[in-house]
Amino acid sequence: MTNEMKDKIRKFIVEVCLKNKRTIEDDDSLFDKGIVDSVELLELVAFLEKEFGISIVVADISVAHFDTVNLIEQYGRKKLRS
């Protein structure tokens, strides 16, 4: 599931946030590189909740969990286990 989850997250970011104009690496900072803005972050949260059936609380929406594809995937796996 990990690679599938990571692939889906990366695909969403490339298609929605980058409008398919370029690709990203799994450790690229989505915020420092201006890849994700606040609206796109909310779209990403909605995508994760719908796609993976997880519930994300507002307090968890932070750079600590959502700055890279790897961090998002780790957070998603943690939420699936809980």
BASELUM-845337 format. One record per residue: x, y negated, z negated of N, C-alpha, C in turn; residue in one letter. Coordinates in nm, 3 decimals, always signed. Layout:
REM BASELUM-845337
+---------+---------+---------+---------+---------+---------+---------+---------+---------+--------+
:      nX :      nY :      nZ :     caX :     caY :     caZ :      cX :      cY :      cZ : residu :
+---------+---------+---------+---------+---------+---------+---------+---------+---------+--------+
:       X :       Y :       Z :       X :       Y :       Z :       X :       Y :       Z :      A :
...
+---------+---------+---------+---------+---------+---------+---------+---------+---------+--------+
***
This chain:
REM BASELUM-845337
+---------+---------+---------+---------+---------+---------+---------+---------+---------+--------+
:      nX :      nY :      nZ :     caX :     caY :     caZ :      cX :      cY :      cZ : residu :
+---------+---------+---------+---------+---------+---------+---------+---------+---------+--------+
:  +0.083 :  +0.120 :  +0.000 :  +0.000 :  +0.000 :  +0.000 :  +0.087 :  -0.126 :  +0.000 :      M :
:  +0.205 :  -0.117 :  -0.061 :  +0.288 :  -0.236 :  -0.074 :  +0.320 :  -0.298 :  +0.061 :      T :
:  +0.373 :  -0.219 :  +0.154 :  +0.408 :  -0.275 :  +0.284 :  +0.284 :  -0.323 :  +0.358 :      N :
:  +0.175 :  -0.250 :  +0.348 :  +0.051 :  -0.291 :  +0.412 :  +0.002 :  -0.423 :  +0.353 :      E :
:  +0.008 :  -0.435 :  +0.222 :  -0.034 :  -0.558 :  +0.157 :  +0.055 :  -0.675 :  +0.202 :      M :
:  +0.184 :  -0.653 :  +0.199 :  +0.279 :  -0.758 :  +0.237 :  +0.257 :  -0.799 :  +0.383 :      K :
:  +0.235 :  -0.701 :  +0.470 :  +0.212 :  -0.730 :  +0.611 :  +0.086 :  -0.814 :  +0.630 :      D :
:  -0.020 :  -0.782 :  +0.558 :  -0.146 :  -0.857 :  +0.569 :  -0.129 :  -1.000 :  +0.517 :      K :
:  -0.057 :  -1.016 :  +0.408 :  -0.032 :  -1.149 :  +0.352 :  +0.049 :  -1.233 :  +0.451 :      I :
:  +0.157 :  -1.176 :  +0.501 :  +0.241 :  -1.247 :  +0.597 :  +0.161 :  -1.284 :  +0.722 :      R :
:  +0.083 :  -1.192 :  +0.772 :  +0.001 :  -1.217 :  +0.892 :  -0.097 :  -1.332 :  +0.868 :      K :
:  -0.163 :  -1.332 :  +0.752 :  -0.256 :  -1.440 :  +0.719 :  -0.183 :  -1.574 :  +0.719 :      F :
:  -0.070 :  -1.582 :  +0.654 :  +0.005 :  -1.708 :  +0.645 :  +0.049 :  -1.755 :  +0.784 :      I :
:  +0.100 :  -1.664 :  +0.864 :  +0.146 :  -1.701 :  +0.999 :  +0.028 :  -1.748 :  +1.084 :      V :
:  -0.084 :  -1.676 :  +1.078 :  -0.198 :  -1.712 :  +1.163 :  -0.271 :  -1.837 :  +1.114 :      E :
:  -0.297 :  -1.845 :  +0.984 :  -0.380 :  -1.954 :  +0.931 :  -0.297 :  -2.079 :  +0.899 :      V :
:  -0.187 :  -2.063 :  +0.831 :  -0.109 :  -2.178 :  +0.786 :  -0.013 :  -2.229 :  +0.893 :      C :
:  +0.045 :  -2.138 :  +0.967 :  +0.142 :  -2.177 :  +1.069 :  +0.083 :  -2.178 :  +1.210 :      L :
:  -0.044 :  -2.142 :  +1.221 :  -0.114 :  -2.142 :  +1.350 :  -0.035 :  -2.066 :  +1.457 :      K :
:  +0.030 :  -1.957 :  +1.415 :  +0.109 :  -1.870 :  +1.504 :  +0.223 :  -1.942 :  +1.573 :      N :
:  +0.270 :  -2.055 :  +1.517 :  +0.378 :  -2.131 :  +1.581 :  +0.517 :  -2.077 :  +1.547 :      K :
:  +0.528 :  -2.005 :  +1.437 :  +0.655 :  -1.944 :  +1.399 :  +0.630 :  -1.835 :  +1.297 :      R :
:  +0.733 :  -1.762 :  +1.263 :  +0.722 :  -1.655 :  +1.165 :  +0.790 :  -1.700 :  +1.036 :      T :
:  +0.776 :  -1.621 :  +0.933 :  +0.840 :  -1.650 :  +0.805 :  +0.908 :  -1.525 :  +0.752 :      I :
:  +1.004 :  -1.547 :  +0.666 :  +1.069 :  -1.438 :  +0.594 :  +0.995 :  -1.419 :  +0.462 :      E :
:  +1.007 :  -1.301 :  +0.405 :  +0.934 :  -1.270 :  +0.282 :  +0.979 :  -1.353 :  +0.161 :      D :
:  +1.098 :  -1.411 :  +0.167 :  +1.148 :  -1.492 :  +0.056 :  +1.147 :  -1.642 :  +0.087 :      D :
:  +1.090 :  -1.683 :  +0.201 :  +1.078 :  -1.826 :  +0.232 :  +0.985 :  -1.894 :  +0.133 :      D :
:  +1.024 :  -2.009 :  +0.081 :  +0.938 :  -2.085 :  -0.009 :  +0.827 :  -2.151 :  +0.072 :      S :
:  +0.705 :  -2.110 :  +0.045 :  +0.589 :  -2.163 :  +0.118 :  +0.566 :  -2.309 :  +0.086 :      L :
:  +0.603 :  -2.351 :  -0.033 :  +0.580 :  -2.489 :  -0.075 :  +0.697 :  -2.579 :  -0.036 :      F :
:  +0.820 :  -2.536 :  -0.064 :  +0.937 :  -2.618 :  -0.031 :  +0.948 :  -2.643 :  +0.119 :      D :
:  +0.908 :  -2.545 :  +0.199 :  +0.917 :  -2.559 :  +0.345 :  +0.791 :  -2.620 :  +0.406 :      K :
:  +0.693 :  -2.655 :  +0.321 :  +0.572 :  -2.718 :  +0.371 :  +0.484 :  -2.625 :  +0.452 :      G :
:  +0.494 :  -2.498 :  +0.429 :  +0.416 :  -2.399 :  +0.504 :  +0.272 :  -2.395 :  +0.455 :      I :
:  +0.254 :  -2.410 :  +0.324 :  +0.121 :  -2.402 :  +0.263 :  +0.091 :  -2.532 :  +0.190 :      V :
:  -0.026 :  -2.589 :  +0.217 :  -0.071 :  -2.705 :  +0.140 :  -0.181 :  -2.660 :  +0.045 :      D :
:  -0.240 :  -2.752 :  -0.028 :  -0.337 :  -2.715 :  -0.131 :  -0.461 :  -2.648 :  -0.073 :      S :
:  -0.508 :  -2.694 :  +0.041 :  -0.626 :  -2.634 :  +0.104 :  -0.594 :  -2.493 :  +0.152 :      V :
:  -0.479 :  -2.477 :  +0.215 :  -0.438 :  -2.345 :  +0.263 :  -0.414 :  -2.249 :  +0.146 :      E :
:  -0.367 :  -2.301 :  +0.034 :  -0.350 :  -2.217 :  -0.084 :  -0.484 :  -2.161 :  -0.130 :      L :
:  -0.586 :  -2.244 :  -0.130 :  -0.719 :  -2.196 :  -0.168 :  -0.772 :  -2.094 :  -0.067 :      L :
:  -0.744 :  -2.116 :  +0.061 :  -0.782 :  -2.018 :  +0.163 :  -0.708 :  -1.886 :  +0.141 :      E :
:  -0.582 :  -1.894 :  +0.104 :  -0.503 :  -1.774 :  +0.075 :  -0.561 :  -1.699 :  -0.044 :      L :
:  -0.596 :  -1.771 :  -0.148 :  -0.657 :  -1.709 :  -0.267 :  -0.786 :  -1.637 :  -0.228 :      V :
:  -0.872 :  -1.704 :  -0.151 :  -0.998 :  -1.643 :  -0.107 :  -0.971 :  -1.518 :  -0.023 :      A :
:  -0.871 :  -1.525 :  +0.064 :  -0.833 :  -1.410 :  +0.146 :  -0.791 :  -1.293 :  +0.057 :      F :
:  -0.705 :  -1.319 :  -0.040 :  -0.657 :  -1.212 :  -0.129 :  -0.772 :  -1.149 :  -0.206 :      L :
:  -0.861 :  -1.230 :  -0.256 :  -0.975 :  -1.177 :  -0.332 :  -1.062 :  -1.089 :  -0.244 :      E :
:  -1.090 :  -1.134 :  -0.124 :  -1.176 :  -1.058 :  -0.034 :  -1.106 :  -0.934 :  +0.022 :      K :
:  -0.985 :  -0.952 :  +0.071 :  -0.912 :  -0.844 :  +0.137 :  -0.874 :  -0.730 :  +0.042 :      E :
:  -0.836 :  -0.764 :  -0.081 :  -0.786 :  -0.664 :  -0.174 :  -0.876 :  -0.639 :  -0.294 :      F :
:  -0.989 :  -0.711 :  -0.301 :  -1.084 :  -0.689 :  -0.409 :  -1.030 :  -0.726 :  -0.546 :      G :
:  -0.947 :  -0.830 :  -0.550 :  -0.894 :  -0.874 :  -0.679 :  -0.958 :  -1.007 :  -0.717 :      I :
:  -0.955 :  -1.035 :  -0.845 :  -1.008 :  -1.162 :  -0.896 :  -0.890 :  -1.246 :  -0.946 :      S :
:  -0.881 :  -1.367 :  -0.895 :  -0.770 :  -1.455 :  -0.930 :  -0.824 :  -1.571 :  -1.012 :      I :
:  -0.770 :  -1.587 :  -1.132 :  -0.812 :  -1.697 :  -1.218 :  -0.732 :  -1.823 :  -1.183 :      V :
:  -0.793 :  -1.937 :  -1.203 :  -0.731 :  -2.065 :  -1.167 :  -0.594 :  -2.082 :  -1.233 :      V :
:  -0.580 :  -2.040 :  -1.356 :  -0.453 :  -2.055 :  -1.428 :  -0.338 :  -1.980 :  -1.360 :      A :
:  -0.370 :  -1.878 :  -1.279 :  -0.266 :  -1.801 :  -1.211 :  -0.223 :  -1.863 :  -1.078 :      D :
:  -0.295 :  -1.962 :  -1.030 :  -0.263 :  -2.023 :  -0.901 :  -0.150 :  -2.123 :  -0.922 :      I :
:  -0.029 :  -2.071 :  -0.904 :  +0.091 :  -2.153 :  -0.929 :  +0.204 :  -2.108 :  -0.840 :      S :
:  +0.309 :  -2.188 :  -0.836 :  +0.428 :  -2.154 :  -0.759 :  +0.487 :  -2.022 :  -0.809 :      V :
:  +0.475 :  -1.995 :  -0.936 :  +0.530 :  -1.872 :  -0.993 :  +0.473 :  -1.747 :  -0.928 :      A :
:  +0.349 :  -1.755 :  -0.880 :  +0.284 :  -1.638 :  -0.819 :  +0.268 :  -1.651 :  -0.667 :      H :
:  +0.272 :  -1.771 :  -0.614 :  +0.232 :  -1.793 :  -0.475 :  +0.337 :  -1.863 :  -0.388 :      F :
:  +0.462 :  -1.866 :  -0.428 :  +0.562 :  -1.941 :  -0.352 :  +0.621 :  -1.863 :  -0.234 :      D :
:  +0.622 :  -1.732 :  -0.240 :  +0.678 :  -1.651 :  -0.131 :  +0.586 :  -1.533 :  -0.104 :      T :
:  +0.602 :  -1.472 :  +0.011 :  +0.526 :  -1.351 :  +0.042 :  +0.555 :  -1.243 :  -0.062 :      V :
:  +0.682 :  -1.229 :  -0.100 :  +0.717 :  -1.128 :  -0.201 :  +0.647 :  -1.153 :  -0.334 :      N :
:  +0.645 :  -1.278 :  -0.380 :  +0.578 :  -1.310 :  -0.507 :  +0.428 :  -1.285 :  -0.499 :      L :
:  +0.368 :  -1.320 :  -0.387 :  +0.224 :  -1.298 :  -0.370 :  +0.194 :  -1.149 :  -0.372 :      I :
:  +0.275 :  -1.071 :  -0.304 :  +0.255 :  -0.926 :  -0.300 :  +0.272 :  -0.866 :  -0.440 :      E :
:  +0.373 :  -0.912 :  -0.515 :  +0.393 :  -0.862 :  -0.652 :  +0.274 :  -0.897 :  -0.740 :      Q :
:  +0.225 :  -1.019 :  -0.727 :  +0.108 :  -1.062 :  -0.804 :  -0.014 :  -0.977 :  -0.766 :      Y :
:  -0.033 :  -0.954 :  -0.637 :  -0.147 :  -0.873 :  -0.591 :  -0.141 :  -0.732 :  -0.646 :      G :
:  -0.023 :  -0.670 :  -0.643 :  -0.008 :  -0.535 :  -0.698 :  -0.041 :  -0.533 :  -0.848 :      R :
:  +0.007 :  -0.634 :  -0.919 :  -0.020 :  -0.643 :  -1.064 :  -0.171 :  -0.654 :  -1.089 :      K :
:  -0.239 :  -0.735 :  -1.009 :  -0.384 :  -0.751 :  -1.026 :  -0.459 :  -0.621 :  -0.993 :      K :
:  -0.411 :  -0.548 :  -0.895 :  -0.476 :  -0.421 :  -0.860 :  -0.462 :  -0.319 :  -0.972 :      L :
:  -0.351 :  -0.324 :  -1.045 :  -0.329 :  -0.230 :  -1.156 :  -0.410 :  -0.265 :  -1.279 :      R :
:  -0.449 :  -0.391 :  -1.292 :  -0.520 :  -0.432 :  -1.415 :  -0.669 :  -0.417 :  -1.405 :      S :
+---------+---------+---------+---------+---------+---------+---------+---------+---------+--------+
***
